[in-house]
């Protein structure tokens, strides 16, 4: 429960105009976790396997999150 409280405290420190970016990051991360549970690990990124698109969306969100973090660290 302490970790959850720490997460909420960190989110509370983020400017409200950046909430959309944080939401996107968390949403795509959760989708990736759900995808892991549904499918066995596979390196087949064909149209029938959604892991690659989810991973790409997550990585894009991570890049945006990193940029946001760097700006906040200034």
FENCORKA-V233935 format. One record per backbone hydrogen bond with DSSP energy under -0.5 kcal/mol. CO is the residue of the C=O (numbers start at 1). NH is the residue of the N-H. E is the energy in kcal/mol with one decimal. If there is no record, write none. Layout:
BEGIN
<<CO NH E> <CO NH E>>
END
This chain:
BEGIN
<<1 5 -2.1> <2 6 -2.3> <3 7 -2.3> <4 8 -2.3> <5 9 -2.3> <6 10 -2.3> <7 11 -2.5> <8 12 -2.1> <9 13 -0.9> <10 13 -0.8> <11 14 -1.5> <15 18 -2.3> <16 19 -1.4> <18 22 -1.7> <19 23 -3.0> <20 24 -2.6> <21 25 -2.2> <22 26 -2.5> <23 27 -3.1> <24 28 -2.5> <25 29 -2.0> <26 30 -2.6> <27 31 -2.3> <28 32 -2.1> <29 33 -2.0> <30 34 -2.5> <31 35 -2.3> <32 36 -1.9> <33 37 -1.6> <34 38 -1.7> <35 39 -2.3> <43 45 -0.9> <46 49 -1.8> <48 50 -0.6> <50 54 -2.0> <51 55 -2.9> <52 56 -2.9> <53 57 -2.4> <54 58 -2.5> <55 59 -2.8> <56 60 -2.2> <57 61 -2.2> <58 62 -2.5> <59 63 -2.1> <60 64 -2.0> <61 65 -2.8> <62 66 -2.8> <63 67 -2.2> <64 68 -2.4> <65 69 -2.8> <66 70 -2.5> <67 71 -2.1> <68 72 -2.4> <69 73 -1.9> <70 74 -0.7> <71 74 -0.8>>
END
